[in-house]
Amino acid sequence: MYERTVTLLNNAAIDDGNSRRIPRQLTQQEIANQVGASREMVNHVLRDLIRGGFIVREPTRGMKIAMKLPEHW
């Protein structure tokens, strides 16, 4: 499930100059529906990626990928 979520995030990310952003309109429920998981499980994966410094939440612009997402957790 982790690998599917990371793949989806990488595919959904939009290049924004020198960074990559995940659009704000991509909700946890939409991610869960696309990867075949519960919203709670997606929340857990995103929380771990944020705590690890791989993703940074930006209140007005969604999320920014701060560094390459690990393939395995």
Order of alpha helices (4+ residues) and beta strands (2+ residues): alpha-beta-beta-alpha-alpha-beta-beta
